[in-house]
Amino acid sequence: MNAIHALYDEGLQELLTRILSLGTFSEAKDWGERAVIEIERLKGVLREMEAEIANQAQSLEKLKYDRSKKVLGGLLGISKEEKALVQQLEDRKTSKGGLSKAINQLQDMLDFTPRSPEEKQVLLVELRTRKRKLQEEKREITQVVRGPRMNKPQEALMDNVFDAASRERRKIRYNREAQLRAGETTTAALTRQIEQAERDIQWVEKFEQ
């Protein structure tokens, strides 16, 4: 299965659609188990895609090299075969990007969806702590609110509820969110992150037995 077919696979699309209707820990657990299997399958497709891209890149370099060795190679320009290979390579790179995005989206949903009361509690402490810290940073920058400085919130205690990989992925997402976008001010970036944290909190809060 290539990357394009993988993106439109019914299993992937059903998982992305069904998550919106989840509301209980048992539903989230069932969805999560299927998501883990789907992520591994898509990673396999991605590896195949990367190998195909590497092979095509080598073939393209060989065509360029062979053309450079011809007496009239520079004058004749790029051959139809080379043009076709360039297009195929670009298409595959685009497909790879879309597939990588789908994997990250699915993994992100998995990491922020509680499948037990313990996971819910850990995520809420983590997200609320993050939100308070961001609000404090914004307050210090804007100096609009001159109230007493907040005490440093207690860090979330993971207690082995989530594995190290899941914690690390969430940390990576937080760091990615912290990066300034084109034309964005620090205050605007903090506001955006606070709003995302609130959406995450609302998502986690909805899950019950």
VMD Tcl script that draws the C-alpha trace (Angstrom):
set ca {
  {0.00 0.00 0.00}
  {1.46 3.39 -0.94}
  {1.19 6.58 1.10}
  {-1.73 8.00 -0.88}
  {-3.81 4.85 -0.43}
  {-2.84 4.75 3.26}
  {-4.13 8.28 3.79}
  {-7.55 7.34 2.42}
  {-7.65 3.93 4.06}
  {-11.03 3.30 5.69}
  {-9.40 2.19 8.93}
  {-7.51 5.46 9.33}
  {-10.44 7.63 8.35}
  {-12.76 5.75 10.70}
  {-10.37 6.26 13.61}
  {-10.01 9.99 12.91}
  {-13.78 10.37 12.68}
  {-14.77 8.15 15.60}
  {-12.59 9.90 18.16}
  {-14.93 12.90 18.10}
  {-17.73 10.75 19.54}
  {-15.70 9.17 22.36}
  {-16.87 9.92 25.87}
  {-16.04 7.03 28.19}
  {-12.79 5.42 29.29}
  {-13.81 2.07 27.80}
  {-14.52 3.68 24.43}
  {-11.20 5.51 24.59}
  {-9.36 2.30 25.50}
  {-10.89 0.42 22.58}
  {-10.10 3.31 20.23}
  {-6.57 3.56 21.60}
  {-5.81 -0.12 21.02}
  {-6.92 0.19 17.41}
  {-5.00 3.45 17.01}
  {-1.76 1.83 18.18}
  {-2.15 -0.91 15.56}
  {-2.95 1.65 12.85}
  {0.02 3.83 13.77}
  {2.40 0.89 13.48}
  {0.90 -0.07 10.13}
  {1.26 3.48 8.81}
  {4.84 3.66 10.06}
  {5.52 0.55 7.99}
  {4.06 2.24 4.92}
  {6.15 5.32 5.69}
  {9.34 3.28 5.84}
  {8.52 1.75 2.46}
  {7.88 5.23 1.12}
  {11.22 6.49 2.40}
  {13.00 3.58 0.71}
  {11.22 4.31 -2.57}
  {12.16 7.99 -2.35}
  {15.81 7.08 -1.69}
  {15.85 4.73 -4.70}
  {14.24 7.31 -6.96}
  {16.67 9.97 -5.78}
  {19.57 7.70 -6.69}
  {18.06 7.00 -10.10}
  {17.62 10.71 -10.69}
  {21.22 11.44 -9.75}
  {22.38 8.73 -12.16}
  {20.34 10.27 -14.98}
  {21.84 13.68 -14.23}
  {25.33 12.20 -14.15}
  {24.85 10.32 -17.41}
  {23.51 13.50 -19.05}
  {26.47 15.52 -17.84}
  {28.83 13.04 -19.50}
  {27.22 13.42 -22.92}
  {28.79 15.91 -25.29}
  {25.50 17.71 -25.96}
  {23.97 16.90 -22.58}
  {23.97 20.52 -21.43}
  {22.52 21.78 -24.69}
  {19.79 19.15 -25.02}
  {18.43 19.83 -21.56}
  {16.47 17.50 -19.31}
  {15.04 14.38 -20.94}
  {11.41 13.31 -20.64}
  {12.52 10.41 -18.46}
  {14.31 12.76 -16.08}
  {11.36 15.16 -15.94}
  {8.99 12.28 -15.19}
  {11.28 11.01 -12.43}
  {11.53 14.49 -10.89}
  {7.74 14.72 -10.82}
  {7.36 11.25 -9.33}
  {9.90 12.12 -6.65}
  {8.09 15.34 -5.75}
  {4.74 13.53 -5.64}
  {6.14 10.88 -3.33}
  {7.68 13.49 -1.04}
  {4.32 15.26 -0.84}
  {2.58 11.97 -0.07}
  {5.17 11.20 2.57}
  {4.53 14.57 4.20}
  {0.81 13.90 4.29}
  {1.32 10.44 5.74}
  {3.70 11.75 8.41}
  {1.12 14.37 9.35}
  {-1.60 11.72 9.65}
  {0.60 9.57 11.90}
  {1.44 12.55 14.12}
  {-2.22 13.55 14.31}
  {-3.26 10.05 15.34}
  {-0.44 9.79 17.87}
  {-1.28 13.22 19.27}
  {-4.90 12.19 19.80}
  {-3.73 9.01 21.49}
  {-1.40 10.83 23.87}
  {-4.06 13.33 24.97}
  {-7.00 10.93 25.31}
  {-7.39 9.36 28.80}
  {-8.30 5.69 28.96}
  {-8.67 5.51 32.73}
  {-9.41 7.80 35.70}
  {-5.68 7.75 36.52}
  {-4.69 8.94 33.05}
  {-7.38 11.61 33.20}
  {-6.07 12.92 36.52}
  {-2.46 13.01 35.30}
  {-3.37 14.81 32.08}
  {-5.52 17.37 33.90}
  {-2.78 18.18 36.39}
  {-0.24 18.47 33.57}
  {-2.44 20.66 31.38}
  {-3.68 22.90 34.19}
  {-0.12 23.39 35.38}
  {0.93 24.29 31.85}
  {-1.96 26.72 31.47}
  {-1.14 28.50 34.75}
  {2.52 28.85 33.79}
  {1.61 30.31 30.40}
  {-0.80 32.74 32.02}
  {1.91 33.84 34.44}
  {4.37 34.37 31.58}
  {1.80 36.45 29.72}
  {1.04 38.46 32.85}
  {4.72 39.27 33.33}
  {5.08 40.40 29.71}
  {1.94 42.48 29.40}
  {2.02 43.77 33.02}
  {-1.68 44.35 32.72}
  {-2.42 42.49 35.93}
  {-0.20 43.59 38.83}
  {-1.47 41.13 41.40}
  {0.82 39.03 43.60}
  {3.11 36.61 41.81}
  {1.68 33.10 41.72}
  {3.50 30.34 43.55}
  {5.17 27.90 41.24}
  {2.60 25.16 40.52}
  {3.44 21.66 41.58}
  {4.71 19.56 38.73}
  {2.54 16.70 37.50}
  {3.48 13.40 39.10}
  {3.34 10.77 36.40}
  {3.52 7.70 38.73}
  {4.19 5.49 35.72}
  {0.67 6.06 34.42}
  {2.05 7.04 31.02}
  {5.17 5.57 29.47}
  {8.26 7.69 28.87}
  {7.62 7.86 25.12}
  {4.15 9.35 25.61}
  {5.46 11.94 28.05}
  {8.25 12.86 25.67}
  {5.86 13.27 22.73}
  {3.67 15.63 24.75}
  {6.75 17.61 25.72}
  {7.76 17.84 22.05}
  {4.30 19.12 21.14}
  {4.46 21.76 23.86}
  {7.87 22.90 22.59}
  {6.54 23.01 19.04}
  {3.57 25.11 20.13}
  {5.96 27.53 21.89}
  {7.73 28.39 18.65}
  {6.76 31.78 17.24}
  {4.87 31.71 13.95}
  {5.55 34.15 11.12}
  {4.62 37.66 12.24}
  {3.50 36.47 15.68}
  {4.37 38.34 18.88}
  {5.37 36.62 22.08}
  {2.12 37.73 23.72}
  {0.07 36.35 20.82}
  {1.98 33.06 20.99}
  {1.27 32.74 24.71}
  {-2.42 33.48 24.10}
  {-2.53 30.80 21.41}
  {-0.91 28.26 23.73}
  {-3.26 29.12 26.58}
  {-6.26 28.63 24.31}
  {-4.89 25.27 23.13}
  {-4.30 24.17 26.72}
  {-7.89 25.08 27.56}
  {-9.17 23.06 24.59}
  {-7.05 20.11 25.73}
  {-8.42 20.43 29.27}
  {-11.99 20.49 28.02}
  {-11.29 17.41 25.89}
  {-9.83 15.42 28.80}
  {-12.55 16.53 31.24}
  {-15.33 15.02 29.14}
  {-14.21 11.43 29.68}
  {-16.03 9.46 32.39}
  {-16.63 5.85 33.41}
}
mol new
graphics top color blue
foreach p $ca { graphics top sphere $p radius 0.5 }
foreach p [lrange $ca 0 end-1] q [lrange $ca 1 end] { graphics top cylinder $p $q radius 0.2 }
display resetview
